[in-house]
Amino acid sequence: MVIDNSAENRYEVHVDGALAGFLEYRVVGDVIALVHTEVGEAYAGRGLGAQLAKFALDDAIARSIKVSPLCPFVAKYIDKHPEYRVTVR
């Protein structure tokens, strides 16, 4: 399950109630900078990073804000999913 933990400025993915990974962000005006994605080693290979990226991009679309993909993982995700290119600032 992915949530927006706005108090920590990050999206979080939880598996069986445990924090498995996160995507840090910063909002400046009408732009969200997606800064860093990290998934715990115990959860590697499960597609959790992709879930975080998709959730963050869908959230940006829902909020009508642009994305600055500073995180290389998110930038690569956008390259692989061109439907999200419209969100990039």
C-alpha atoms as one frame of an Amber mdcrd trajectory, in Angstrom:
protein
   0.000   0.000   0.000   1.317   3.459  -0.956   0.463   6.566   1.058   1.411
  10.241   1.033   3.130  11.003   4.327   3.018  14.774   3.867   4.417  15.384
   7.369   7.663  13.744   6.187   7.442  15.037   2.575   7.487  11.558   1.134
   5.359   8.862  -0.389   5.701   5.568   1.460   5.069   1.974   0.445   4.182
  -0.477   3.199   4.228  -4.270   3.025   2.475  -6.223   5.777   2.407  -3.075
   7.910   6.150  -2.412   7.599   7.732   0.525   5.783   9.339  -1.023   2.678
  10.367   2.106   0.785   9.793   5.775   0.164  10.018   8.557  -2.419  11.041
  11.933  -1.009   9.561  15.076  -2.507   9.528  18.843  -2.191   6.636  21.058
  -3.320   7.449  24.561  -4.520   4.475  26.488  -5.868   2.839  24.384  -8.563
   5.788  21.980  -8.973   6.620  18.827  -7.055  10.279  17.815  -7.158  10.632
  14.049  -6.814  14.007  13.868  -5.123  14.969  10.356  -4.014  13.528   6.839
  -4.137  14.675   4.134  -1.768  13.442   0.567  -1.244  14.754  -1.666   1.524
  16.982  -4.548   0.439  14.548  -7.069   1.876  11.907  -5.766  -0.546  14.034
  -5.466  -3.694  12.709  -6.917  -6.928   9.033  -6.559  -6.050   8.306  -3.486
  -8.171   7.805  -1.271  -5.141   9.878   1.569  -6.608   7.620   1.553  -9.656
   4.554   1.635  -7.400   5.961   4.697  -5.636   6.752   6.464  -8.914   3.307
   5.731 -10.383   1.533   6.872  -7.210   3.536  10.114  -7.109   2.910  10.883
 -10.776  -0.794  10.076 -10.519  -0.984  12.300  -7.437   0.655  15.170  -9.331
  -1.888  14.787 -12.134  -4.763  14.726  -9.642  -3.403  17.892  -7.986  -2.779
  19.605 -11.367   0.867  20.267 -10.570   3.982  19.710 -12.662   6.763  17.252
 -11.819  10.486  17.867 -11.639  11.954  14.334 -11.724  15.274  14.900  -9.942
  15.427  11.258  -8.876  17.062   9.151 -11.628  14.698   6.250 -10.899  11.623
   8.424 -11.445  13.132   9.971 -14.592  13.718   6.463 -15.984  10.162   5.455
 -15.035   8.805   8.427 -17.000  10.951   7.444 -20.005   9.405   3.958 -19.892
   5.871   5.335 -19.415   5.489   8.218 -21.893   1.934   8.939 -20.746   3.528
  10.706 -17.765   5.717  13.014 -19.852   2.917  15.595 -19.901   3.449  16.096
 -16.170   7.132  17.033 -16.490   8.168  20.611 -16.008
